Amino acid sequence: MTETPLESGIDDLILGCNLPSDWTVTSLPDDPLAVQLNGPASQTLFLLAGRQIITAERIEVLAIGYREKELDGEPIDHVIGALRAAKRPVILPWGAGKWIGPRGAKIAAWVENGLPQGIFLGDNGGRPIGFPQPTAFAKAAVVLPGSDPLPVSGCWRDVGRYGFHLPATIDPARPAQSIISALWDLDTQPKLIGRRVSFFTFLIRQIRLRLS
């Protein structure tokens, strides 16, 4: 659950705020980077904290298992270097119009030189079905999908619609560390789960986004 420096969703959930109806929260004293939610039908959902960072080059970086705010606005080489030093997985997510011009060239250079361990490209459920695959995807060993809903009314329903199966054993007492370690060591494409939106849905949402 990657949040901007202005958001506090994970903290709210830990405090029991904004919970879905009939859901409860279990504190994880051994894991401050995760929260456990319990559903009315005995569902268990672990949410892992993360940070959405916008670099000096205006490139979006998703830091997994990271909550600090000081990297926002820093050059991308410094951001990725700091996150790798902390052994935090990094996702460079695709977005409509985000990988063109100098920003696209920077992403292409990272991929061409070989992405270091723990650094991945990211796809999202908002990239429409039938849309040309970004060139960088073909050169990356692993592309991790996510939902990444737009800040448009109704798009909250997209949360969790597109993702992947991480082949790892999760320690329920320390789920964040389990997931961080598994992602750090991931070197093959995991199985995709869910599907992306149609081109019509993509077009309508982009229009609504730009008019909002």
Secondary structure, DSSP 8 states (H G I E B T S, - for coil): -EE-TT--HHHHHHTTTT--TT-EEE--TT-TTEEEEE-TTS-EEEEE-EEEEE-TT--EEEEET----TTTTS-HHHHHHHHHHTT--EEEE--TTTTSHHHHHHHHHHHHT---TTEEEEEETTS-TTS---HHHHH-S-EEEE----SSTTGGGGTTSEEEE--S---TTSHHHHHHHHHHH--S--EEEE----HHHHHHHHHHHHH-
